[in-house]
């Protein structure tokens, strides 16, 4: 026994599976099981290809409004000057306002490897200068590069 609904949403009643299939064939449409775990299960008589087409259209419309977030790379150095630091901060704020994420890279060269704590402090100072942001990936060292990823708070 199935509870059957037609393509217009009208309830046809609780009928057997064979009767529902016959009604679907008479209308040149398909019988689709909607709610399997209901008591009795619910089926709908619809044109399945048309249904799939409409679902695809809905998903495309939903994706139109979504802007993909781009990850922008910014490079810092351990001994960056104050003016350059301010310039990079302004650029980072600009990228975040545009809806992008920032990947901060600080490469340690030669003897700078001995000053890792100083490098982590510089990255944290940069993140605080950006203002209200979400830190997607905390600063961590990967070889000779310290990386962090930040995004705008929503």
CNS distance restraints for C-alpha pairs under 8 A (distance, minus, plus):
assign (resid   1 and name CA) (resid  14 and name CA) 6.35 0.50 0.50
assign (resid   1 and name CA) (resid  15 and name CA) 5.40 0.50 0.50
assign (resid   1 and name CA) (resid  16 and name CA) 4.36 0.50 0.50
assign (resid   1 and name CA) (resid  17 and name CA) 6.07 0.50 0.50
assign (resid   1 and name CA) (resid  40 and name CA) 6.54 0.50 0.50
assign (resid   1 and name CA) (resid  41 and name CA) 7.54 0.50 0.50
assign (resid   2 and name CA) (resid  14 and name CA) 5.35 0.50 0.50
assign (resid   2 and name CA) (resid  15 and name CA) 5.46 0.50 0.50
assign (resid   2 and name CA) (resid  16 and name CA) 5.85 0.50 0.50
assign (resid   2 and name CA) (resid  17 and name CA) 6.26 0.50 0.50
assign (resid   2 and name CA) (resid  20 and name CA) 7.87 0.50 0.50
assign (resid   2 and name CA) (resid  40 and name CA) 5.66 0.50 0.50
assign (resid   2 and name CA) (resid  41 and name CA) 5.29 0.50 0.50
assign (resid   2 and name CA) (resid  42 and name CA) 5.78 0.50 0.50
assign (resid   2 and name CA) (resid  43 and name CA) 6.48 0.50 0.50
assign (resid   3 and name CA) (resid  11 and name CA) 7.76 0.50 0.50
assign (resid   3 and name CA) (resid  12 and name CA) 7.51 0.50 0.50
assign (resid   3 and name CA) (resid  13 and name CA) 5.65 0.50 0.50
assign (resid   3 and name CA) (resid  14 and name CA) 4.25 0.50 0.50
assign (resid   3 and name CA) (resid  15 and name CA) 6.43 0.50 0.50
assign (resid   3 and name CA) (resid  40 and name CA) 6.12 0.50 0.50
assign (resid   3 and name CA) (resid  41 and name CA) 6.12 0.50 0.50
assign (resid   3 and name CA) (resid  42 and name CA) 4.75 0.50 0.50
assign (resid   3 and name CA) (resid  43 and name CA) 6.14 0.50 0.50
assign (resid   4 and name CA) (resid  11 and name CA) 6.19 0.50 0.50
assign (resid   4 and name CA) (resid  12 and name CA) 5.44 0.50 0.50
assign (resid   4 and name CA) (resid  13 and name CA) 5.78 0.50 0.50
assign (resid   4 and name CA) (resid  14 and name CA) 6.24 0.50 0.50
assign (resid   4 and name CA) (resid  15 and name CA) 7.08 0.50 0.50
assign (resid   4 and name CA) (resid  20 and name CA) 7.03 0.50 0.50
assign (resid   4 and name CA) (resid  42 and name CA) 5.98 0.50 0.50
assign (resid   4 and name CA) (resid  43 and name CA) 4.95 0.50 0.50
assign (resid   4 and name CA) (resid  44 and name CA) 5.57 0.50 0.50
assign (resid   4 and name CA) (resid  45 and name CA) 7.28 0.50 0.50
assign (resid   5 and name CA) (resid   9 and name CA) 5.75 0.50 0.50
assign (resid   5 and name CA) (resid  10 and name CA) 5.56 0.50 0.50
assign (resid   5 and name CA) (resid  11 and name CA) 4.51 0.50 0.50
assign (resid   5 and name CA) (resid  12 and name CA) 5.49 0.50 0.50
assign (resid   5 and name CA) (resid  13 and name CA) 7.49 0.50 0.50
assign (resid   5 and name CA) (resid  42 and name CA) 7.68 0.50 0.50
assign (resid   5 and name CA) (resid  43 and name CA) 6.38 0.50 0.50
assign (resid   5 and name CA) (resid  44 and name CA) 4.70 0.50 0.50
assign (resid   5 and name CA) (resid  45 and name CA) 6.26 0.50 0.50
assign (resid   6 and name CA) (resid  10 and name CA) 5.49 0.50 0.50
assign (resid   6 and name CA) (resid  11 and name CA) 6.57 0.50 0.50
assign (resid   6 and name CA) (resid  12 and name CA) 6.73 0.50 0.50
assign (resid   6 and name CA) (resid  44 and name CA) 5.71 0.50 0.50
assign (resid   6 and name CA) (resid  45 and name CA) 4.84 0.50 0.50
assign (resid   6 and name CA) (resid  46 and name CA) 6.76 0.50 0.50
assign (resid   7 and name CA) (resid  44 and name CA) 6.87 0.50 0.50
assign (resid   7 and name CA) (resid  45 and name CA) 5.60 0.50 0.50
assign (resid   7 and name CA) (resid  46 and name CA) 4.95 0.50 0.50
assign (resid   7 and name CA) (resid  47 and name CA) 7.86 0.50 0.50
assign (resid  14 and name CA) (resid  40 and name CA) 7.86 0.50 0.50
assign (resid  15 and name CA) (resid  19 and name CA) 6.41 0.50 0.50
assign (resid  15 and name CA) (resid  20 and name CA) 6.60 0.50 0.50
assign (resid  16 and name CA) (resid  20 and name CA) 6.30 0.50 0.50
assign (resid  17 and name CA) (resid  21 and name CA) 6.17 0.50 0.50
assign (resid  18 and name CA) (resid  22 and name CA) 6.20 0.50 0.50
assign (resid  19 and name CA) (resid  23 and name CA) 6.24 0.50 0.50
assign (resid  20 and name CA) (resid  24 and name CA) 6.20 0.50 0.50
assign (resid  20 and name CA) (resid  31 and name CA) 7.26 0.50 0.50
assign (resid  21 and name CA) (resid  25 and name CA) 6.19 0.50 0.50
assign (resid  21 and name CA) (resid  30 and name CA) 7.93 0.50 0.50
assign (resid  21 and name CA) (resid  31 and name CA) 6.39 0.50 0.50
assign (resid  22 and name CA) (resid  26 and name CA) 6.20 0.50 0.50
assign (resid  23 and name CA) (resid  27 and name CA) 6.37 0.50 0.50
assign (resid  24 and name CA) (resid  28 and name CA) 6.12 0.50 0.50
assign (resid  24 and name CA) (resid  29 and name CA) 5.13 0.50 0.50
assign (resid  24 and name CA) (resid  30 and name CA) 5.64 0.50 0.50
assign (resid  24 and name CA) (resid  31 and name CA) 6.00 0.50 0.50
assign (resid  24 and name CA) (resid  45 and name CA) 5.87 0.50 0.50
assign (resid  24 and name CA) (resid  46 and name CA) 7.93 0.50 0.50
assign (resid  25 and name CA) (resid  29 and name CA) 6.10 0.50 0.50
assign (resid  25 and name CA) (resid  30 and name CA) 7.27 0.50 0.50
assign (resid  28 and name CA) (resid  47 and name CA) 7.84 0.50 0.50
assign (resid  29 and name CA) (resid  45 and name CA) 6.30 0.50 0.50
assign (resid  29 and name CA) (resid  46 and name CA) 5.39 0.50 0.50
assign (resid  29 and name CA) (resid  47 and name CA) 4.79 0.50 0.50
assign (resid  29 and name CA) (resid  48 and name CA) 7.34 0.50 0.50
assign (resid  30 and name CA) (resid  45 and name CA) 5.53 0.50 0.50
assign (resid  30 and name CA) (resid  46 and name CA) 5.36 0.50 0.50
assign (resid  30 and name CA) (resid  47 and name CA) 5.62 0.50 0.50
assign (resid  30 and name CA) (resid  48 and name CA) 6.07 0.50 0.50
assign (resid  31 and name CA) (resid  43 and name CA) 6.53 0.50 0.50
assign (resid  31 and name CA) (resid  44 and name CA) 5.73 0.50 0.50
assign (resid  31 and name CA) (resid  45 and name CA) 4.61 0.50 0.50
assign (resid  31 and name CA) (resid  46 and name CA) 6.51 0.50 0.50
assign (resid  32 and name CA) (resid  43 and name CA) 5.39 0.50 0.50
assign (resid  32 and name CA) (resid  44 and name CA) 5.23 0.50 0.50
assign (resid  32 and name CA) (resid  45 and name CA) 6.29 0.50 0.50
assign (resid  32 and name CA) (resid  46 and name CA) 7.19 0.50 0.50
assign (resid  32 and name CA) (resid  48 and name CA) 7.76 0.50 0.50
assign (resid  33 and name CA) (resid  41 and name CA) 7.54 0.50 0.50
assign (resid  33 and name CA) (resid  42 and name CA) 6.14 0.50 0.50
assign (resid  33 and name CA) (resid  43 and name CA) 4.22 0.50 0.50
assign (resid  33 and name CA) (resid  44 and name CA) 6.40 0.50 0.50
assign (resid  34 and name CA) (resid  41 and name CA) 7.76 0.50 0.50
assign (resid  34 and name CA) (resid  42 and name CA) 5.53 0.50 0.50
assign (resid  34 and name CA) (resid  43 and name CA) 5.16 0.50 0.50
assign (resid  34 and name CA) (resid  44 and name CA) 6.57 0.50 0.50
assign (resid  35 and name CA) (resid  41 and name CA) 5.66 0.50 0.50
assign (resid  35 and name CA) (resid  42 and name CA) 4.97 0.50 0.50
assign (resid  35 and name CA) (resid  43 and name CA) 6.97 0.50 0.50
assign (resid  36 and name CA) (resid  41 and name CA) 4.91 0.50 0.50
assign (resid  36 and name CA) (resid  42 and name CA) 6.50 0.50 0.50
assign (resid  37 and name CA) (resid  41 and name CA) 6.06 0.50 0.50
assign (resid  38 and name CA) (resid  42 and name CA) 6.66 0.50 0.50
assign (resid  46 and name CA) (resid  51 and name CA) 7.33 0.50 0.50
assign (resid  47 and name CA) (resid  51 and name CA) 6.24 0.50 0.50
assign (resid  48 and name CA) (resid  52 and name CA) 6.19 0.50 0.50
assign (resid  49 and name CA) (resid  53 and name CA) 6.20 0.50 0.50
assign (resid  50 and name CA) (resid  54 and name CA) 6.21 0.50 0.50
assign (resid  51 and name CA) (resid  55 and name CA) 6.23 0.50 0.50
assign (resid  52 and name CA) (resid  56 and name CA) 6.17 0.50 0.50
assign (resid  53 and name CA) (resid  57 and name CA) 6.26 0.50 0.50
assign (resid  54 and name CA) (resid  58 and name CA) 6.23 0.50 0.50
assign (resid  55 and name CA) (resid  59 and name CA) 6.29 0.50 0.50
assign (resid  56 and name CA) (resid  60 and name CA) 6.22 0.50 0.50
assign (resid  57 and name CA) (resid  61 and name CA) 6.22 0.50 0.50
assign (resid  58 and name CA) (resid  62 and name CA) 6.22 0.50 0.50
assign (resid  59 and name CA) (resid  63 and name CA) 6.23 0.50 0.50
assign (resid  60 and name CA) (resid  64 and name CA) 6.30 0.50 0.50
assign (resid  61 and name CA) (resid  65 and name CA) 7.30 0.50 0.50
assign (resid  62 and name CA) (resid  66 and name CA) 7.32 0.50 0.50
assign (resid  69 and name CA) (resid  99 and name CA) 6.40 0.50 0.50
assign (resid  69 and name CA) (resid 100 and name CA) 5.16 0.50 0.50
assign (resid  69 and name CA) (resid 101 and name CA) 6.61 0.50 0.50
assign (resid  70 and name CA) (resid  99 and name CA) 7.84 0.50 0.50
assign (resid  70 and name CA) (resid 100 and name CA) 4.96 0.50 0.50
assign (resid  70 and name CA) (resid 101 and name CA) 6.10 0.50 0.50
assign (resid  71 and name CA) (resid 100 and name CA) 5.82 0.50 0.50
assign (resid  71 and name CA) (resid 101 and name CA) 4.63 0.50 0.50
assign (resid  71 and name CA) (resid 102 and name CA) 5.59 0.50 0.50
assign (resid  71 and name CA) (resid 103 and name CA) 6.51 0.50 0.50
assign (resid  72 and name CA) (resid  95 and name CA) 7.37 0.50 0.50
assign (resid  72 and name CA) (resid 100 and name CA) 6.74 0.50 0.50
assign (resid  72 and name CA) (resid 101 and name CA) 6.06 0.50 0.50
assign (resid  72 and name CA) (resid 102 and name CA) 4.95 0.50 0.50
assign (resid  72 and name CA) (resid 103 and name CA) 5.98 0.50 0.50
assign (resid  73 and name CA) (resid 102 and name CA) 5.93 0.50 0.50
assign (resid  73 and name CA) (resid 103 and name CA) 4.78 0.50 0.50
assign (resid  73 and name CA) (resid 104 and name CA) 6.08 0.50 0.50
assign (resid  73 and name CA) (resid 105 and name CA) 7.20 0.50 0.50
assign (resid  74 and name CA) (resid  88 and name CA) 7.63 0.50 0.50
assign (resid  74 and name CA) (resid  92 and name CA) 7.64 0.50 0.50
assign (resid  74 and name CA) (resid 102 and name CA) 6.99 0.50 0.50
assign (resid  74 and name CA) (resid 103 and name CA) 6.19 0.50 0.50
assign (resid  74 and name CA) (resid 104 and name CA) 5.08 0.50 0.50
assign (resid  74 and name CA) (resid 105 and name CA) 6.14 0.50 0.50
assign (resid  75 and name CA) (resid 104 and name CA) 6.10 0.50 0.50
assign (resid  75 and name CA) (resid 105 and name CA) 4.85 0.50 0.50
assign (resid  75 and name CA) (resid 106 and name CA) 5.89 0.50 0.50
assign (resid  75 and name CA) (resid 107 and name CA) 7.82 0.50 0.50
assign (resid  76 and name CA) (resid  80 and name CA) 7.07 0.50 0.50
assign (resid  76 and name CA) (resid 104 and name CA) 7.28 0.50 0.50
assign (resid  76 and name CA) (resid 105 and name CA) 6.07 0.50 0.50
assign (resid  76 and name CA) (resid 106 and name CA) 4.81 0.50 0.50
assign (resid  76 and name CA) (resid 107 and name CA) 7.24 0.50 0.50
assign (resid  77 and name CA) (resid 106 and name CA) 5.51 0.50 0.50
assign (resid  77 and name CA) (resid 107 and name CA) 6.33 0.50 0.50
assign (resid  77 and name CA) (resid 108 and name CA) 7.43 0.50 0.50
assign (resid  78 and name CA) (resid 106 and name CA) 7.01 0.50 0.50
assign (resid  78 and name CA) (resid 107 and name CA) 7.73 0.50 0.50
assign (resid  78 and name CA) (resid 108 and name CA) 7.12 0.50 0.50
assign (resid  78 and name CA) (resid 112 and name CA) 7.61 0.50 0.50
assign (resid  78 and name CA) (resid 118 and name CA) 7.69 0.50 0.50
assign (resid  78 and name CA) (resid 119 and name CA) 5.88 0.50 0.50
assign (resid  78 and name CA) (resid 122 and name CA) 7.34 0.50 0.50
assign (resid  80 and name CA) (resid  84 and name CA) 6.44 0.50 0.50
assign (resid  80 and name CA) (resid  85 and name CA) 6.24 0.50 0.50
assign (resid  81 and name CA) (resid  85 and name CA) 6.03 0.50 0.50
assign (resid  82 and name CA) (resid  86 and name CA) 6.19 0.50 0.50
assign (resid  83 and name CA) (resid  87 and name CA) 6.25 0.50 0.50
assign (resid  84 and name CA) (resid  88 and name CA) 6.21 0.50 0.50
assign (resid  85 and name CA) (resid  89 and name CA) 6.18 0.50 0.50
assign (resid  86 and name CA) (resid  90 and name CA) 6.21 0.50 0.50
assign (resid  87 and name CA) (resid  91 and name CA) 6.27 0.50 0.50
assign (resid  88 and name CA) (resid  92 and name CA) 6.10 0.50 0.50
assign (resid  89 and name CA) (resid  93 and name CA) 6.23 0.50 0.50
assign (resid  89 and name CA) (resid 126 and name CA) 6.88 0.50 0.50
assign (resid  89 and name CA) (resid 129 and name CA) 6.87 0.50 0.50
assign (resid  89 and name CA) (resid 130 and name CA) 6.50 0.50 0.50
assign (resid  90 and name CA) (resid  94 and name CA) 6.19 0.50 0.50
assign (resid  91 and name CA) (resid  95 and name CA) 6.28 0.50 0.50
assign (resid  92 and name CA) (resid  96 and name CA) 6.22 0.50 0.50
assign (resid  92 and name CA) (resid 102 and name CA) 7.01 0.50 0.50
assign (resid  92 and name CA) (resid 130 and name CA) 7.19 0.50 0.50
assign (resid  93 and name CA) (resid  97 and name CA) 6.14 0.50 0.50
assign (resid  93 and name CA) (resid 130 and name CA) 6.06 0.50 0.50
assign (resid  94 and name CA) (resid  98 and name CA) 6.41 0.50 0.50
assign (resid  95 and name CA) (resid  99 and name CA) 6.73 0.50 0.50
assign (resid  95 and name CA) (resid 100 and name CA) 5.59 0.50 0.50
assign (resid  95 and name CA) (resid 101 and name CA) 7.28 0.50 0.50
assign (resid  95 and name CA) (resid 102 and name CA) 7.39 0.50 0.50
assign (resid  96 and name CA) (resid 100 and name CA) 5.14 0.50 0.50
assign (resid  96 and name CA) (resid 101 and name CA) 6.21 0.50 0.50
assign (resid  96 and name CA) (resid 102 and name CA) 7.24 0.50 0.50
assign (resid  96 and name CA) (resid 151 and name CA) 6.56 0.50 0.50
assign (resid  96 and name CA) (resid 152 and name CA) 5.65 0.50 0.50
assign (resid  97 and name CA) (resid 152 and name CA) 7.38 0.50 0.50
assign (resid  99 and name CA) (resid 152 and name CA) 7.05 0.50 0.50
assign (resid 100 and name CA) (resid 151 and name CA) 6.95 0.50 0.50
assign (resid 100 and name CA) (resid 152 and name CA) 7.82 0.50 0.50
assign (resid 101 and name CA) (resid 149 and name CA) 7.03 0.50 0.50
assign (resid 101 and name CA) (resid 150 and name CA) 5.86 0.50 0.50
assign (resid 101 and name CA) (resid 151 and name CA) 4.63 0.50 0.50
assign (resid 101 and name CA) (resid 152 and name CA) 7.23 0.50 0.50
assign (resid 102 and name CA) (resid 149 and name CA) 5.52 0.50 0.50
assign (resid 102 and name CA) (resid 150 and name CA) 5.24 0.50 0.50
assign (resid 102 and name CA) (resid 151 and name CA) 6.34 0.50 0.50
assign (resid 103 and name CA) (resid 147 and name CA) 6.86 0.50 0.50
assign (resid 103 and name CA) (resid 148 and name CA) 5.73 0.50 0.50
assign (resid 103 and name CA) (resid 149 and name CA) 4.43 0.50 0.50
assign (resid 103 and name CA) (resid 150 and name CA) 6.63 0.50 0.50
assign (resid 104 and name CA) (resid 123 and name CA) 7.76 0.50 0.50
assign (resid 104 and name CA) (resid 146 and name CA) 7.88 0.50 0.50
assign (resid 104 and name CA) (resid 147 and name CA) 5.46 0.50 0.50
assign (resid 104 and name CA) (resid 148 and name CA) 5.17 0.50 0.50
assign (resid 104 and name CA) (resid 149 and name CA) 6.17 0.50 0.50
assign (resid 105 and name CA) (resid 145 and name CA) 6.35 0.50 0.50
assign (resid 105 and name CA) (resid 146 and name CA) 5.79 0.50 0.50
assign (resid 105 and name CA) (resid 147 and name CA) 4.85 0.50 0.50
assign (resid 105 and name CA) (resid 148 and name CA) 7.00 0.50 0.50
assign (resid 106 and name CA) (resid 119 and name CA) 7.38 0.50 0.50
assign (resid 106 and name CA) (resid 123 and name CA) 7.83 0.50 0.50
assign (resid 106 and name CA) (resid 145 and name CA) 5.52 0.50 0.50
assign (resid 106 and name CA) (resid 146 and name CA) 5.13 0.50 0.50
assign (resid 106 and name CA) (resid 147 and name CA) 6.60 0.50 0.50
assign (resid 107 and name CA) (resid 144 and name CA) 5.83 0.50 0.50
assign (resid 107 and name CA) (resid 145 and name CA) 4.38 0.50 0.50
assign (resid 107 and name CA) (resid 146 and name CA) 6.43 0.50 0.50
assign (resid 108 and name CA) (resid 112 and name CA) 5.30 0.50 0.50
assign (resid 108 and name CA) (resid 113 and name CA) 5.65 0.50 0.50
assign (resid 108 and name CA) (resid 144 and name CA) 5.35 0.50 0.50
assign (resid 108 and name CA) (resid 145 and name CA) 6.10 0.50 0.50
assign (resid 108 and name CA) (resid 146 and name CA) 7.89 0.50 0.50
assign (resid 109 and name CA) (resid 113 and name CA) 6.57 0.50 0.50
assign (resid 109 and name CA) (resid 144 and name CA) 7.33 0.50 0.50
assign (resid 111 and name CA) (resid 115 and name CA) 7.72 0.50 0.50
assign (resid 112 and name CA) (resid 116 and name CA) 7.21 0.50 0.50
assign (resid 113 and name CA) (resid 144 and name CA) 7.32 0.50 0.50
assign (resid 115 and name CA) (resid 119 and name CA) 6.53 0.50 0.50
assign (resid 116 and name CA) (resid 120 and name CA) 6.30 0.50 0.50
assign (resid 117 and name CA) (resid 121 and name CA) 6.17 0.50 0.50
assign (resid 118 and name CA) (resid 122 and name CA) 6.28 0.50 0.50
assign (resid 119 and name CA) (resid 123 and name CA) 6.40 0.50 0.50
assign (resid 119 and name CA) (resid 146 and name CA) 7.75 0.50 0.50
assign (resid 120 and name CA) (resid 124 and name CA) 6.23 0.50 0.50
assign (resid 120 and name CA) (resid 139 and name CA) 7.00 0.50 0.50
assign (resid 120 and name CA) (resid 146 and name CA) 7.58 0.50 0.50
assign (resid 121 and name CA) (resid 125 and name CA) 6.06 0.50 0.50
assign (resid 122 and name CA) (resid 126 and name CA) 6.18 0.50 0.50
assign (resid 123 and name CA) (resid 127 and name CA) 6.29 0.50 0.50
assign (resid 123 and name CA) (resid 139 and name CA) 7.28 0.50 0.50
assign (resid 123 and name CA) (resid 148 and name CA) 7.93 0.50 0.50
assign (resid 124 and name CA) (resid 128 and name CA) 6.29 0.50 0.50
assign (resid 124 and name CA) (resid 139 and name CA) 7.98 0.50 0.50
assign (resid 125 and name CA) (resid 129 and name CA) 6.23 0.50 0.50
assign (resid 126 and name CA) (resid 130 and name CA) 6.50 0.50 0.50
assign (resid 127 and name CA) (resid 131 and name CA) 7.17 0.50 0.50
assign (resid 127 and name CA) (resid 133 and name CA) 7.72 0.50 0.50
assign (resid 127 and name CA) (resid 150 and name CA) 7.88 0.50 0.50
assign (resid 128 and name CA) (resid 132 and name CA) 7.86 0.50 0.50
assign (resid 132 and name CA) (resid 152 and name CA) 7.09 0.50 0.50
assign (resid 132 and name CA) (resid 153 and name CA) 6.28 0.50 0.50
assign (resid 133 and name CA) (resid 150 and name CA) 6.49 0.50 0.50
assign (resid 133 and name CA) (resid 151 and name CA) 5.71 0.50 0.50
assign (resid 133 and name CA) (resid 152 and name CA) 4.74 0.50 0.50
assign (resid 133 and name CA) (resid 153 and name CA) 4.97 0.50 0.50
assign (resid 134 and name CA) (resid 150 and name CA) 5.62 0.50 0.50
assign (resid 134 and name CA) (resid 151 and name CA) 5.20 0.50 0.50
assign (resid 134 and name CA) (resid 152 and name CA) 5.97 0.50 0.50
assign (resid 134 and name CA) (resid 153 and name CA) 5.53 0.50 0.50
assign (resid 135 and name CA) (resid 148 and name CA) 7.58 0.50 0.50
assign (resid 135 and name CA) (resid 149 and name CA) 6.05 0.50 0.50
assign (resid 135 and name CA) (resid 150 and name CA) 4.36 0.50 0.50
assign (resid 135 and name CA) (resid 151 and name CA) 6.40 0.50 0.50
assign (resid 136 and name CA) (resid 148 and name CA) 7.69 0.50 0.50
assign (resid 136 and name CA) (resid 149 and name CA) 5.32 0.50 0.50
assign (resid 136 and name CA) (resid 150 and name CA) 5.27 0.50 0.50
assign (resid 136 and name CA) (resid 151 and name CA) 6.71 0.50 0.50
assign (resid 137 and name CA) (resid 148 and name CA) 5.30 0.50 0.50
assign (resid 137 and name CA) (resid 149 and name CA) 4.83 0.50 0.50
assign (resid 137 and name CA) (resid 150 and name CA) 6.86 0.50 0.50
assign (resid 138 and name CA) (resid 147 and name CA) 7.84 0.50 0.50
assign (resid 138 and name CA) (resid 148 and name CA) 5.34 0.50 0.50
assign (resid 138 and name CA) (resid 149 and name CA) 6.89 0.50 0.50
assign (resid 139 and name CA) (resid 146 and name CA) 6.32 0.50 0.50
assign (resid 139 and name CA) (resid 147 and name CA) 5.28 0.50 0.50
assign (resid 139 and name CA) (resid 148 and name CA) 4.31 0.50 0.50
assign (resid 139 and name CA) (resid 149 and name CA) 7.65 0.50 0.50
assign (resid 140 and name CA) (resid 146 and name CA) 5.38 0.50 0.50
assign (resid 140 and name CA) (resid 147 and name CA) 5.65 0.50 0.50
assign (resid 140 and name CA) (resid 148 and name CA) 6.75 0.50 0.50
assign (resid 141 and name CA) (resid 145 and name CA) 5.71 0.50 0.50
assign (resid 141 and name CA) (resid 146 and name CA) 4.22 0.50 0.50
assign (resid 141 and name CA) (resid 147 and name CA) 6.37 0.50 0.50
assign (resid 142 and name CA) (resid 146 and name CA) 6.00 0.50 0.50
assign (resid 142 and name CA) (resid 147 and name CA) 7.21 0.50 0.50
